[in-house]
């Protein structure tokens, strides 16, 4: 996306957490090799429902594990 400098990619989830790779180091709150940011599912739902922190250009792709 031209001119856009921030990306947060959901790379996994379970009953309690959403796991992301966030391009902004200041958002990192985890140090795993597969992800660098973790949100509780409740926090993710709050952000989704009230629109805070969500940019105008959101792309969602869902792929099931094999």
Secondary structure by P-SEA (a helix, b strand, c coil): cccccbbbbbccccccbbbbbcccccccccccccccbbbcaaaaaaaaaaccccccbbbbbbbbcc
